[in-house]
Amino acid sequence: MIFWIKIAQIVVAILLMVAILMQNRGTGLGNVFGGSGGVYLTKRGLEKKLFIATIILAALFLFLSLAVFFEA
């Protein structure tokens, strides 16, 4: 059983990395030196779904990590 939990943890970790990398935050360090002043206050459409999916994947990863910890 622990084998399948570890496999699921690896899959969730990869999906979480992809979800995090797909989120763009504008120009990055360009805003530090006076870049664009555009501020996005709300998330809409695909960006909102990706944000929610990231939260769910992070919670699932935490749950699987605790499961592996307590099974060992």
Secondary structure, DSSP 8 states (H G I E B T S, - for coil): -HHHHHHHHHHHHHHHHHHHHH---TTGGGGTTT----------THHHHHHHHHHHHHHHHHHHHHHHHHH-
